[in-house]
């Protein structure tokens, strides 16, 4: 089973997370941030990942540490669950329409952490959520996972739609990239012979 259980405790957050790559989208998410909960639930559902997240953070300050640290822990879980990356597709991409928004994401499970992030978020907040934290989440994820991620907004004017479309598209791209390729012979998809 491609599964990871990660716990991480700092002075700012206390997080436990369980990820199963070959799941069916079951999710139980409680981060203390309603908008982040919603995005992670969409992520699990659209990726077909089973995901449990519990986070106690310093939300009396704001959601910054919670969002960034959940991204770090989720990235760590992907790194662990993928192991040596044997037999995986490695690459994935998806263009997702969300009403007027159109989002492109592409991922390479390369062992090299890089984020290309091009969203034009017209509002500073969605409810009580600071929209700049979307980038913080993805930066935490790529640093911890060693995955190259590109996110590009092709169209969109509504912040909620843009961000929701991003998480859904990201989930679909990862689902494609982590999939085991039939007939791959359990090989590592790199001429280097390693993806770490």
C-alpha positions as CSV (number, residue, x, y, z in Angstrom):
1,X,0.0,0.0,0.0
2,X,1.2,3.4,-0.9
3,X,0.4,5.1,2.3
4,X,2.1,7.6,4.7
5,X,1.4,8.8,8.2
6,X,3.1,12.1,9.2
7,X,3.0,14.1,12.4
8,X,4.7,17.4,12.8
9,X,4.7,19.6,15.9
10,X,6.1,23.1,16.1
11,X,5.4,26.1,18.4
12,X,2.9,27.2,15.8
13,X,1.1,24.1,14.6
14,X,0.5,20.5,15.7
15,X,-0.4,18.4,12.6
16,X,-1.2,14.7,12.0
17,X,-1.9,13.5,8.5
18,X,-2.7,10.2,6.9
19,X,-2.5,9.8,3.1
20,X,-3.3,6.8,0.9
21,X,-2.6,7.3,-2.7
22,X,-4.7,4.4,-4.0
23,X,-7.9,5.4,-2.2
24,X,-11.3,6.5,-3.3
25,X,-11.5,10.1,-2.1
26,X,-12.4,9.4,1.6
27,X,-11.5,12.5,3.6
28,X,-11.7,13.7,7.2
29,X,-10.2,17.2,7.4
30,X,-10.1,19.6,10.4
31,X,-7.5,22.3,10.2
32,X,-9.2,25.1,12.0
33,X,-9.6,27.0,8.7
34,X,-12.9,26.4,7.0
35,X,-11.7,27.5,3.5
36,X,-8.6,25.2,3.7
37,X,-10.8,22.3,4.9
38,X,-12.9,22.8,1.8
39,X,-9.9,22.9,-0.6
40,X,-8.4,19.8,1.0
41,X,-11.7,17.9,0.8
42,X,-11.9,18.8,-2.9
43,X,-8.3,17.8,-3.4
44,X,-8.9,14.3,-1.9
45,X,-12.1,13.8,-3.8
46,X,-10.7,14.8,-7.2
47,X,-7.4,13.0,-6.7
48,X,-9.0,9.8,-5.4
49,X,-6.7,10.1,-2.4
50,X,-7.8,9.0,1.1
51,X,-6.9,11.8,3.4
52,X,-7.1,12.5,7.1
53,X,-5.8,15.8,8.4
54,X,-6.0,17.2,11.9
55,X,-4.3,20.5,12.7
56,X,-4.2,22.7,15.8
57,X,-2.6,26.0,14.9
58,X,-2.2,29.5,16.1
59,X,-5.3,30.6,14.2
60,X,-5.8,33.4,16.8
61,X,-2.9,35.1,15.0
62,X,-4.1,34.2,11.4
63,X,-4.1,31.2,9.1
64,X,-0.6,31.6,7.7
65,X,1.2,29.0,9.8
66,X,-1.6,26.5,9.5
67,X,-1.9,26.8,5.7
68,X,1.9,26.7,5.1
69,X,2.5,23.8,7.6
70,X,-0.3,21.7,6.2
71,X,1.2,22.1,2.8
72,X,4.6,21.0,4.2
73,X,3.1,17.9,5.9
74,X,1.0,17.0,2.8
75,X,4.1,17.2,0.6
76,X,6.1,15.1,3.1
77,X,3.3,12.5,3.0
78,X,3.5,12.3,-0.8
79,X,7.3,11.9,-0.7
80,X,7.0,9.1,1.8
81,X,4.0,7.3,0.1
82,X,5.7,7.4,-3.3
83,X,8.9,5.7,-2.0
84,X,11.3,5.1,-4.9
85,X,8.6,6.1,-7.5
86,X,8.8,2.7,-9.2
87,X,6.3,2.2,-12.0
88,X,4.6,5.6,-11.8
89,X,3.7,7.8,-14.7
90,X,5.7,10.6,-13.2
91,X,4.1,13.4,-15.2
92,X,0.6,14.8,-15.0
93,X,-1.3,17.8,-16.2
94,X,-4.9,19.0,-16.3
95,X,-6.8,22.0,-17.5
96,X,-9.9,22.5,-15.3
97,X,-12.8,24.8,-16.0
98,X,-14.6,26.3,-12.9
99,X,-17.3,28.5,-14.2
100,X,-15.5,31.5,-15.7
101,X,-12.1,30.3,-14.3
102,X,-9.8,28.1,-16.3
103,X,-6.8,26.7,-14.5
104,X,-3.8,24.7,-15.9
105,X,-1.6,22.6,-13.6
106,X,1.3,20.4,-14.5
107,X,3.5,18.2,-12.2
108,X,6.7,16.3,-12.5
109,X,7.6,13.9,-9.7
110,X,11.2,14.6,-10.4
111,X,12.8,14.9,-7.0
112,X,13.4,18.5,-7.8
113,X,11.3,21.0,-5.9
114,X,10.1,23.9,-8.0
115,X,6.9,26.0,-8.0
116,X,5.8,28.0,-11.0
117,X,2.8,30.0,-9.7
118,X,0.9,32.4,-11.9
119,X,-2.5,33.2,-10.4
120,X,-4.0,36.6,-10.7
121,X,-6.2,36.8,-7.6
122,X,-8.3,40.0,-7.7
123,X,-9.3,40.0,-4.0
124,X,-7.1,39.9,-0.9
125,X,-9.6,37.7,0.9
126,X,-12.2,35.0,0.4
127,X,-14.3,35.2,3.6
128,X,-11.7,35.2,6.4
129,X,-9.0,33.5,4.2
130,X,-6.1,35.5,2.9
131,X,-5.7,34.6,-0.8
132,X,-1.9,35.1,-0.7
133,X,-1.8,31.9,1.4
134,X,-2.6,29.8,-1.6
135,X,1.0,30.3,-2.8
136,X,2.3,29.6,0.7
137,X,0.5,26.3,0.7
138,X,2.0,25.3,-2.7
139,X,5.5,26.5,-1.7
140,X,5.4,24.3,1.4
141,X,4.1,21.3,-0.6
142,X,6.8,21.5,-3.3
143,X,9.7,22.0,-0.8
144,X,8.7,19.0,1.2
145,X,7.7,16.7,-1.7
146,X,10.5,17.3,-4.1
147,X,7.8,17.7,-6.9
148,X,7.9,20.3,-9.6
149,X,4.5,22.0,-9.8
150,X,3.3,24.6,-12.3
151,X,0.0,26.5,-11.7
152,X,-1.3,28.9,-14.3
153,X,-4.5,30.8,-14.5
154,X,-5.8,31.0,-18.1
155,X,-9.0,32.7,-17.3
156,X,-11.0,33.9,-14.2
157,X,-12.2,36.8,-12.2
158,X,-13.8,35.2,-9.1
159,X,-11.2,34.4,-6.4
160,X,-13.2,31.5,-5.0
161,X,-13.5,29.9,-8.4
162,X,-9.9,30.4,-9.3
163,X,-8.6,28.9,-6.0
164,X,-11.1,26.0,-6.1
165,X,-10.2,25.3,-9.7
166,X,-6.5,25.3,-8.8
167,X,-6.9,22.7,-6.0
168,X,-9.1,20.5,-8.3
169,X,-6.7,20.7,-11.2
170,X,-3.7,20.1,-9.0
171,X,-5.4,16.9,-7.6
172,X,-6.2,15.7,-11.1
173,X,-2.6,16.3,-12.2
174,X,-1.2,14.4,-9.2
175,X,-3.6,11.6,-9.7
176,X,-2.3,11.1,-13.2
177,X,1.4,11.4,-12.2
178,X,1.3,9.0,-9.2
179,X,-0.7,6.4,-11.2
180,X,1.1,3.1,-11.7
181,X,1.6,2.4,-15.4
182,X,0.6,-1.1,-16.5
183,X,3.5,-3.0,-18.0
184,X,6.1,-0.6,-16.5
185,X,7.9,-3.5,-15.0
186,X,8.2,-1.6,-11.7
187,X,11.0,0.5,-13.2
188,X,11.9,4.1,-12.1
189,X,10.8,6.5,-14.9
190,X,14.1,8.2,-15.3
191,X,17.3,7.5,-17.3
192,X,19.2,8.4,-14.1
193,X,17.6,5.4,-12.4
194,X,16.5,7.5,-9.5
195,X,13.9,10.1,-8.7
196,X,15.0,11.4,-5.3
